[in-house]
Amino acid sequence: MGKLISPLFTTWPWAKWSEEREVEIALRDGNKVWTWTEVSIQVNRYANGLIQQGVKRDDVVVGVAKSGVDLIWLQLASIRIGARFSAINPKTPKAQLHQLVTSISAQHMWFGEGQESISGTWHHLQLINAEYSAIAATWQPNRLATLTFTSGSTGLPKAVAHSINNHLYSAAGLLSTMEFDNCDSWLLSLPLFHVSGLAIVWRWLLTGATIVMPTEDGLLNDLCGVTHASLVPTQLQRILDSGDVSRLALKRVLLGGAVIPTELTDAARENGIECWLGYGMTEMASTVTAKLADGEPGVGNVLHYRELRIEKGEVLVRGECLALGYYRSSGIMNITNEEGWYQTSDLGYVMGAELHIQGRADNMFISGGENIHPEKIELALLTHNEIEQAIVVDVEDEEFGQRPVAVIKMTQPISHDELHSFLKDKLTQFECPIRYETMPEHLLGTGIKISRPQVKEWVNSLPITA
């Protein structure tokens, strides 16, 4: 455990670092680098460019693009003038994109290079690097700054409203445990439309370190020049298998995903890479608990600036990084109970001081009178070396009410009999899937998380074979 980091600033983070670390590298995009002084100047120029195009305080600015330096400029420039910034997945279908933008009453939209635009009542922005002039908006870290849509893994995405302080406290809590300081660099390996990508930006801004943009040269090359990255286990496995680990400067990896094999984290440690894992959610501006990977099933201890309790088996959270609420065109909707706790719908328990997650209350179903947690079945499936992704959904069954069906992405074909044999000593008979389907490509490509409702809809559309 490192020292407790304070997230309190008296001015915009990039302005602070431009005074204290003026000529040190703040941002790297391929061969191009920006010092903190240059970042501060760029943010002010792009902010003035937005003002010239009619963006005002409290307006909602939407960016639809792959993660890259332009999206960073748009985010920071929007916040600098008191507007609200939201990044949306560029792979979102047009009809849903229109629905999401309308739900937050966006006044302005910016589409990245090669991104097909959509028409509506909003104004289409350009990134204009305007001459610097004074900007009226002052440093108010508790104002609404960002709108991040939930993954939609359990229903329609909701726009989660965060202040600058929500993000800074989130970063400070994690970095008081997991070391990352101003001599380090973090690869923006996750998209800004997801809270995990957004969190990388605020860890950078909190510490005055370096953020590195992904390139077209591939993950291995991108990792050669950074000390920190956020990855999923399959990415780390490929890096370790590449035989080029000696090229890396990588010190720490924050791993996401349900199953993190001990063999993987042991191999990483042997190559000088610490693996961290945790539990988090959009509503808490990313990570709530974290730990150094130790092979045990828990997801770590509660980080600073957060609180957690278990009530009737459900995980409740609150703290400085809890969102202001859900944002709709009518305003901010409260998300807490009377005592200020957010009810996560995650089922779990605390053993010692460590949180253990069992699954989601809204995913559970009953089969033959038994409570079935899809996540437990998914965890068992993901321990198979040839399975990369697994989602378990329930289907109607005349005799048992509901039965589980597994939809999986495999590196090579595995027979039903082999899977059944693999699971029989890991699950009860009721928990074993009655059939296995191969994950279709269209369900993999819409975000970081696979949408469980979409998987269920797809399974129910399949013809039933005898």
Backbone torsions as a table, in degrees:
resi	resn	phi	psi	omega
1	MET	NA	125.3	179.2
2	GLY	-83.0	-169.4	179.4
3	LYS	-79.5	151.8	-179.9
4	LEU	-67.8	124.9	-178.6
5	ILE	-96.6	134.0	177.1
6	SER	-89.0	135.5	178.9
7	PRO	-96.7	12.4	-171.7
8	LEU	-85.4	122.6	176.2
9	PHE	-118.3	154.1	175.2
10	THR	-107.3	-1.8	177.4
11	THR	-153.8	177.6	178.5
12	TRP	-57.7	134.8	-176.4
13	PRO	-53.6	-41.7	-178.7
14	TRP	-67.9	-28.3	175.9
15	ALA	-70.3	-41.0	177.7
16	LYS	-60.7	-48.4	-176.4
17	TRP	-71.6	-26.2	177.4
18	SER	-69.2	-22.9	175.2
19	GLU	-85.5	-41.1	-173.1
20	GLU	-89.6	-27.8	-174.3
21	ARG	-134.9	43.5	-164.7
22	GLU	-53.3	-43.2	-174.8
23	VAL	-101.4	6.6	179.6
24	GLU	-84.6	149.1	-174.6
25	ILE	-71.1	125.6	-179.7
26	ALA	-102.4	-36.5	-171.5
27	LEU	-143.4	136.2	178.0
28	ARG	-128.1	129.6	178.9
29	ASP	-130.6	94.9	-174.3
30	GLY	64.6	-124.1	179.8
31	ASN	-87.8	-5.5	-176.8
32	LYS	-96.3	136.5	178.3
33	VAL	-127.9	152.4	175.4
34	TRP	-123.9	134.2	170.9
35	THR	-79.6	171.0	178.1
36	TRP	-63.3	-36.1	176.9
37	THR	-62.3	-43.1	-179.9
38	GLU	-68.1	-37.0	176.5
39	VAL	-61.1	-46.2	-179.2
40	SER	-60.4	-43.6	178.7
41	ILE	-64.2	-45.0	-179.2
42	GLN	-60.5	-44.5	-179.7
43	VAL	-59.4	-45.4	-179.9
44	ASN	-64.5	-38.7	180.0
45	ARG	-67.6	-45.6	178.4
46	TYR	-66.6	-34.2	176.4
47	ALA	-61.4	-44.6	177.0
48	ASN	-64.4	-34.5	175.5
49	GLY	-61.7	-38.5	177.0
50	LEU	-67.4	-42.4	179.0
51	ILE	-60.1	-43.1	179.7
52	GLN	-62.3	-24.9	179.0
53	GLN	-93.6	7.0	174.0
54	GLY	94.5	9.0	176.8
55	VAL	-74.1	130.1	-176.2
56	LYS	-120.2	165.7	174.1
57	ARG	-52.1	136.1	178.9
58	ASP	75.6	-2.8	172.7
59	ASP	-68.6	153.5	175.9
60	VAL	-99.9	122.8	180.0
61	VAL	-110.9	123.9	-178.7
62	VAL	-109.7	133.5	174.1
63	GLY	-112.9	126.8	178.8
64	VAL	-119.5	102.4	-174.7
65	ALA	-170.6	162.9	168.7
66	LYS	-65.3	152.0	177.8
67	SER	-62.5	131.0	179.9
68	GLY	-171.5	-178.3	-173.4
69	VAL	-64.7	-33.4	180.0
70	ASP	-63.0	-37.3	179.0
71	LEU	-69.6	-32.6	173.8
72	ILE	-62.8	-48.7	179.5
73	TRP	-59.7	-42.4	-178.7
74	LEU	-63.6	-42.9	179.8
75	GLN	-61.5	-53.2	-174.9
76	LEU	-67.8	-37.2	178.6
77	ALA	-66.3	-39.5	178.8
78	SER	-62.4	-46.9	-179.2
79	ILE	-64.9	-36.7	-177.8
80	ARG	-60.4	-31.5	-179.4
81	ILE	-99.2	10.2	175.6
82	GLY	85.1	11.4	176.0
83	ALA	-84.7	172.3	179.9
84	ARG	-109.1	129.2	-174.2
85	PHE	-106.3	136.8	175.1
86	SER	-138.7	124.6	172.5
87	ALA	-96.9	137.9	179.4
88	ILE	-123.4	140.8	-179.8
89	ASN	-50.8	121.7	-179.0
90	PRO	-66.7	-13.7	178.0
91	LYS	-89.5	1.7	-179.9
92	THR	-62.7	129.4	176.9
93	PRO	-57.0	149.0	-173.7
94	LYS	-54.2	-44.1	-176.9
95	ALA	-63.4	-42.3	179.7
96	GLN	-71.4	-37.0	177.3
97	LEU	-58.8	-45.1	178.4
98	HIS	-59.8	-41.5	-179.7
99	GLN	-64.4	-44.3	-178.9
100	LEU	-65.4	-45.0	-178.4
101	VAL	-64.1	-40.2	179.0
102	THR	-66.0	-37.6	-176.2
103	SER	-63.4	-24.5	179.7
104	ILE	-108.5	10.7	177.8
105	SER	50.3	49.5	-179.6
106	ALA	-66.3	133.8	177.4
107	GLN	-93.2	-23.1	-173.2
108	HIS	-139.2	142.1	177.4
109	MET	-134.2	141.2	175.4
110	TRP	-124.2	129.9	179.9
111	PHE	-110.2	129.4	-178.9
112	GLY	-69.9	173.1	-177.7
113	GLU	-58.2	129.8	179.4
114	GLY	78.5	1.3	-177.8
115	GLN	-90.9	126.7	-179.8
116	GLU	-75.2	128.6	-176.8
117	SER	-84.4	165.8	173.3
118	ILE	-124.1	153.7	-178.1
119	SER	-97.5	153.8	179.4
120	GLY	-179.8	-162.4	-177.0
121	THR	-81.9	-6.0	-177.2
122	TRP	-83.1	163.0	178.8
123	HIS	-93.7	134.5	179.2
124	HIS	-86.3	119.8	-175.4
125	LEU	-89.3	157.8	165.9
126	GLN	-120.4	154.1	172.8
127	LEU	-86.1	107.1	-177.5
128	ILE	-111.4	123.6	178.6
129	ASN	-88.4	85.4	-173.2
130	ALA	-86.5	160.6	176.4
131	GLU	-60.7	144.8	-177.3
132	TYR	-70.5	136.7	168.0
133	SER	-149.9	164.1	-175.2
134	ALA	-61.7	142.9	-180.0
135	ILE	-115.3	134.5	-170.7
136	ALA	-71.5	-34.0	-173.5
137	ALA	-60.4	131.4	-179.1
138	THR	-100.9	168.6	-179.6
139	TRP	-70.6	108.7	177.1
140	GLN	-134.9	87.6	-169.4
141	PRO	-70.0	-9.6	179.9
142	ASN	-98.2	1.4	176.4
143	ARG	-76.1	153.4	175.6
144	LEU	-59.8	128.3	-176.3
145	ALA	-123.2	-39.4	-176.3
146	THR	-132.4	151.3	173.8
147	LEU	-124.2	117.3	-176.9
148	THR	-120.0	123.1	-179.7
149	PHE	-76.4	137.2	175.0
150	THR	-62.3	162.2	-173.7
151	SER	-65.1	-20.4	-176.8
152	GLY	76.1	15.1	-178.1
153	SER	-69.5	-17.9	179.1
154	THR	-125.5	22.3	178.9
155	GLY	149.4	-165.0	-179.7
156	LEU	-66.3	137.8	179.7
157	PRO	-61.2	142.7	175.0
158	LYS	-113.4	147.0	178.5
159	ALA	-87.3	114.8	-178.1
160	VAL	-94.1	125.5	-174.9
161	ALA	-95.5	123.1	178.3
162	HIS	-123.2	149.2	170.6
163	SER	-92.7	169.4	174.4
164	ILE	-59.1	-42.8	-179.2
165	ASN	-63.8	-35.9	175.2
166	ASN	-54.5	-46.7	-178.6
167	HIS	-68.2	-42.6	-178.3
168	LEU	-66.8	-40.7	177.1
169	TYR	-66.3	-36.7	175.8
170	SER	-59.8	-47.8	179.6
171	ALA	-63.1	-44.4	-176.2
172	ALA	-64.2	-37.1	179.5
173	GLY	-65.2	-45.9	179.3
174	LEU	-66.2	-44.3	-173.5
175	LEU	-78.7	-7.1	169.4
176	SER	-77.5	-13.3	179.4
177	THR	-111.4	-47.2	-179.7
178	MET	-100.8	119.8	-171.5
179	GLU	-70.2	129.3	175.0
180	PHE	-159.1	111.3	-176.1
181	ASP	-124.1	-171.7	-170.4
182	ASN	-70.9	-5.9	175.3
183	CYS	-91.6	-4.6	-173.9
184	ASP	-98.7	172.7	177.8
185	SER	-141.0	142.6	-177.6
186	TRP	-123.0	127.7	177.8
187	LEU	-76.8	130.9	176.5
188	LEU	-79.2	71.4	-173.0
189	SER	-85.5	-5.0	179.7
190	LEU	-121.5	151.6	-174.4
191	PRO	-73.2	150.4	-179.3
192	LEU	-73.2	-13.0	176.2
193	PHE	-79.0	-7.3	177.7
194	HIS	-110.8	144.3	-174.9
195	VAL	-60.6	-28.4	179.9
196	SER	-68.5	-33.6	175.4
197	GLY	-73.2	-43.1	177.9
198	LEU	-59.0	-38.0	-179.0
199	ALA	-63.0	-32.6	177.9
200	ILE	-61.9	-42.3	-179.7
201	VAL	-60.2	-42.5	-176.1
202	TRP	-77.6	-25.9	171.6
203	ARG	-66.5	-39.8	175.8
204	TRP	-61.2	-49.1	-177.7
205	LEU	-67.1	-34.1	179.1
206	LEU	-64.5	-41.5	-169.8
207	THR	-97.8	-16.2	-174.2
208	GLY	71.0	28.6	-180.0
209	ALA	-85.0	-151.6	178.9
210	THR	-119.7	135.5	172.5
211	ILE	-108.4	140.2	-174.8
212	VAL	-121.5	127.8	179.9
213	MET	-79.5	144.8	174.3
214	PRO	-67.9	153.3	179.4
215	THR	-120.5	-179.1	176.6
216	GLU	-84.3	2.0	-174.4
217	ASP	-85.2	-1.7	178.1
218	GLY	98.1	156.9	-173.5
219	LEU	-61.4	-41.4	-177.8
220	LEU	-58.5	-47.4	178.6
221	ASN	-63.9	-39.8	179.7
222	ASP	-62.7	-35.4	-176.9
223	LEU	-77.1	-12.8	-177.0
224	CYS	-65.1	-27.4	-175.3
225	GLY	-110.1	17.5	-178.3
226	VAL	-127.4	157.7	177.7
227	THR	-97.1	-22.8	-175.3
228	HIS	-134.0	148.4	175.8
229	ALA	-155.0	154.1	172.7
230	SER	-106.6	119.5	-173.7
231	LEU	-135.3	164.6	167.6
232	VAL	-99.7	157.6	-173.7
233	PRO	-54.6	-38.5	-178.2
234	THR	-64.5	-34.8	177.3
235	GLN	-64.2	-45.9	-179.9
236	LEU	-63.9	-39.3	179.6
237	GLN	-60.7	-43.4	179.6
238	ARG	-63.7	-38.0	178.7
239	ILE	-63.5	-45.7	-179.4
240	LEU	-66.8	-33.8	-179.2
241	ASP	-76.1	-14.9	-173.2
242	SER	-69.7	-22.5	-176.9
243	GLY	80.1	5.3	-177.7
244	ASP	-111.0	19.4	-175.0
245	VAL	-60.2	-29.5	-178.2
246	SER	-63.2	-20.2	178.8
247	ARG	-74.8	-17.8	-169.8
248	LEU	-82.8	148.3	171.5
249	ALA	-101.0	6.9	-172.2
250	LEU	-60.9	127.1	179.0
251	LYS	-108.2	-40.6	-174.9
252	ARG	-139.3	140.9	177.7
253	VAL	-126.8	131.4	173.0
254	LEU	-97.6	112.4	-174.0
255	LEU	-94.4	135.7	173.2
256	GLY	-113.3	160.5	-179.9
257	GLY	119.9	161.5	-171.3
258	ALA	-75.1	-42.1	-174.5
259	VAL	-121.1	126.4	178.0
260	ILE	-122.3	102.0	-175.1
261	PRO	-61.9	139.1	178.2
262	THR	-60.7	-35.9	179.7
263	GLU	-60.1	-36.9	-179.4
264	LEU	-66.8	-49.5	-177.7
265	THR	-69.3	-31.5	175.6
266	ASP	-65.9	-43.6	179.5
267	ALA	-64.3	-38.6	178.5
268	ALA	-64.5	-43.1	-179.1
269	ARG	-61.8	-39.4	178.3
270	GLU	-62.7	-23.8	177.9
271	ASN	-99.3	16.2	174.6
272	GLY	79.9	18.8	-178.6
273	ILE	-112.9	119.7	173.8
274	GLU	-78.7	136.2	176.6
275	CYS	-110.4	126.8	178.2
276	TRP	-115.1	148.2	176.7
277	LEU	-141.0	166.6	-178.5
278	GLY	-169.8	-164.4	-178.3
279	TYR	-138.2	135.9	-179.3
280	GLY	-161.9	-175.0	-178.4
281	MET	-164.1	160.6	179.9
282	THR	-59.2	-42.2	-175.1
283	GLU	-61.2	-25.5	179.0
284	MET	-103.4	22.1	177.0
285	ALA	57.0	34.9	175.6
286	SER	107.0	-125.7	-163.3
287	THR	-73.2	136.0	177.3
288	VAL	-108.0	-44.5	176.3
289	THR	-126.3	155.4	178.0
290	ALA	-158.3	159.6	175.2
291	LYS	-161.9	161.3	169.6
292	LEU	-72.1	128.3	-176.4
293	ALA	-54.4	129.2	-176.8
294	ASP	-132.2	8.2	178.7
295	GLY	83.6	-6.9	179.6
296	GLU	-89.2	155.7	-172.0
297	PRO	-76.2	-11.5	-179.2
298	GLY	-69.9	167.8	-177.9
299	VAL	-112.4	17.1	172.4
300	GLY	102.1	179.2	-179.4
301	ASN	-93.6	158.8	179.2
302	VAL	-66.1	132.1	-179.6
303	LEU	-78.5	162.8	176.0
304	HIS	-57.0	151.1	177.9
305	TYR	71.9	11.2	174.9
306	ARG	-127.7	156.8	170.2
307	GLU	-128.9	152.1	-179.9
308	LEU	-145.8	141.9	171.9
309	ARG	-147.2	160.2	178.5
310	ILE	-108.6	128.6	179.0
311	GLU	-131.7	115.3	-177.4
312	LYS	53.5	40.0	176.9
313	GLY	82.6	-4.1	-178.3
314	GLU	-101.1	142.5	178.2
315	VAL	-81.8	125.8	174.8
316	LEU	-115.9	140.0	-178.0
317	VAL	-134.7	155.9	171.2
318	ARG	-160.7	175.2	179.4
319	GLY	142.8	-174.2	-173.9
320	GLU	-68.0	-21.0	-179.3
321	CYS	-99.5	5.1	176.5
322	LEU	-68.4	132.5	-176.5
323	ALA	-55.2	158.1	175.2
324	LEU	-67.4	-25.5	179.8
325	GLY	150.0	-170.9	172.1
326	TYR	-91.1	139.2	-175.1
327	TYR	-104.8	128.2	171.5
328	ARG	-131.1	171.1	-176.6
329	SER	-57.2	-24.9	-179.8
330	SER	-82.0	-7.3	179.4
331	GLY	128.8	-162.2	-177.2
332	ILE	-92.2	127.3	179.4
333	MET	-99.6	130.4	-178.8
334	ASN	-63.2	142.6	-179.4
335	ILE	-119.5	5.6	-175.5
336	THR	-110.7	162.5	173.3
337	ASN	-82.3	-172.9	-174.3
338	GLU	-62.8	-24.7	-179.5
339	GLU	-94.8	8.0	177.3
340	GLY	83.8	12.2	179.6
341	TRP	-92.4	141.0	172.9
342	TYR	-96.2	124.4	-179.6
343	GLN	-88.4	113.0	-167.7
344	THR	-80.1	-19.4	-170.5
345	SER	70.2	4.2	173.2
346	ASP	-86.2	137.9	178.2
347	LEU	-97.8	134.2	-178.3
348	GLY	-167.0	-178.9	176.9
349	TYR	-151.4	159.9	178.0
350	VAL	-109.1	126.2	175.9
351	MET	-120.6	122.1	-168.9
352	GLY	68.8	-122.3	174.0
353	ALA	-112.5	7.2	-171.6
354	GLU	-101.7	137.8	179.0
355	LEU	-82.4	138.6	173.4
356	HIS	-122.8	128.1	-178.6
357	ILE	-101.5	131.8	-179.5
358	GLN	-100.8	-26.0	-177.7
359	GLY	150.2	-170.3	-179.6
360	ARG	-106.5	138.8	179.9
361	ALA	-60.7	-36.3	-176.6
362	ASP	-81.8	-3.1	174.2
363	ASN	-97.6	-20.4	-176.0
364	MET	-64.6	143.2	173.7
365	PHE	-139.6	168.9	-175.8
366	ILE	-111.8	128.5	179.0
367	SER	-127.1	114.1	-179.3
368	GLY	58.0	34.0	179.2
369	GLY	84.4	-2.5	-179.5
370	GLU	-101.3	137.8	174.2
371	ASN	-74.1	125.0	-179.2
372	ILE	-113.6	123.8	175.8
373	HIS	-102.4	109.5	-179.9
374	PRO	-53.2	-36.3	-177.4
375	GLU	-60.7	-35.3	179.3
376	LYS	-64.3	-41.1	179.4
377	ILE	-67.6	-41.3	179.3
378	GLU	-61.7	-42.0	178.4
379	LEU	-60.4	-42.3	179.5
380	ALA	-64.4	-43.4	179.9
381	LEU	-63.0	-39.8	-175.7
382	LEU	-71.3	-9.3	174.6
383	THR	-79.1	-10.3	175.5
384	HIS	-75.5	131.7	-174.3
385	ASN	-61.0	-26.2	-174.9
386	GLU	-96.4	2.9	-178.4
387	ILE	-107.6	121.9	-178.6
388	GLU	-97.2	-34.7	-178.6
389	GLN	-138.5	147.3	177.1
390	ALA	-151.3	128.6	172.6
391	ILE	-128.9	129.5	179.3
392	VAL	-111.0	128.7	177.8
393	VAL	-127.0	164.5	-179.7
394	ASP	-99.3	146.0	173.1
395	VAL	-124.0	153.3	-179.6
396	GLU	-64.5	143.2	179.0
397	ASP	-144.6	126.3	-175.1
398	GLU	-60.7	-39.8	-175.4
399	GLU	-82.0	-42.9	-171.8
400	PHE	-106.0	-3.6	-177.7
401	GLY	91.0	-67.4	174.8
402	GLN	-140.3	149.9	174.9
403	ARG	-134.4	152.7	-178.8
404	PRO	-82.6	141.2	171.4
405	VAL	-124.5	133.8	-179.5
406	ALA	-103.4	131.9	174.8
407	VAL	-112.0	118.9	-169.2
408	ILE	-129.7	150.1	170.6
409	LYS	-107.5	122.9	-175.3
410	MET	-116.0	151.9	174.1
411	THR	-81.4	-21.5	172.3
412	GLN	-156.6	155.6	-174.0
413	PRO	-59.6	140.3	176.5
414	ILE	-129.6	133.7	-177.6
415	SER	-75.0	156.8	176.3
416	HIS	-57.4	-44.8	-178.1
417	ASP	-62.2	-40.1	179.7
418	GLU	-65.1	-42.2	179.5
419	LEU	-65.7	-41.4	179.9
420	HIS	-62.5	-42.3	178.8
421	SER	-65.0	-39.0	-179.3
422	PHE	-63.8	-35.4	-174.3
423	LEU	-90.2	-17.5	-167.0
424	LYS	-63.2	-26.5	177.3
425	ASP	-96.0	3.9	-179.5
426	LYS	-109.6	-22.6	-175.0
427	LEU	-134.3	160.1	172.7
428	THR	-75.0	168.0	-178.9
429	GLN	-60.9	-39.6	-179.3
430	PHE	-65.7	-29.0	-177.3
431	GLU	-81.2	-20.8	-177.5
432	CYS	-69.4	128.3	-179.3
433	PRO	-57.8	145.2	178.6
434	ILE	-82.7	-20.4	172.8
435	ARG	-157.6	164.7	-178.2
436	TYR	-125.6	132.6	177.2
437	GLU	-119.1	149.9	177.1
438	THR	-83.3	130.4	-177.5
439	MET	-62.1	121.0	177.6
440	PRO	-73.4	150.2	-174.6
441	GLU	-59.1	-36.4	-174.9
442	HIS	-67.3	-18.4	177.5
443	LEU	-86.7	-10.6	-177.7
444	LEU	-92.2	-21.3	-164.2
445	GLY	-101.5	17.7	-174.8
446	THR	-106.6	-3.8	-179.4
447	GLY	173.3	-173.1	179.7
448	ILE	-70.7	-43.2	179.1
449	LYS	-98.7	146.3	173.9
450	ILE	-81.0	136.9	-178.5
451	SER	-77.5	113.4	179.5
452	ARG	-61.7	-43.9	177.9
453	PRO	-59.1	-37.6	179.4
454	GLN	-68.4	-37.8	176.8
455	VAL	-63.4	-43.3	-179.5
456	LYS	-64.0	-41.8	178.2
457	GLU	-61.2	-42.6	179.6
458	TRP	-64.8	-43.9	179.6
459	VAL	-60.6	-42.1	-178.8
460	ASN	-70.4	-17.3	178.8
461	SER	-85.8	-11.2	-177.4
462	LEU	-74.8	144.2	175.8
463	PRO	-67.2	138.2	179.5
464	ILE	-80.5	123.1	178.4
465	THR	-102.8	145.7	-178.2
466	ALA	-70.2	NA	NA
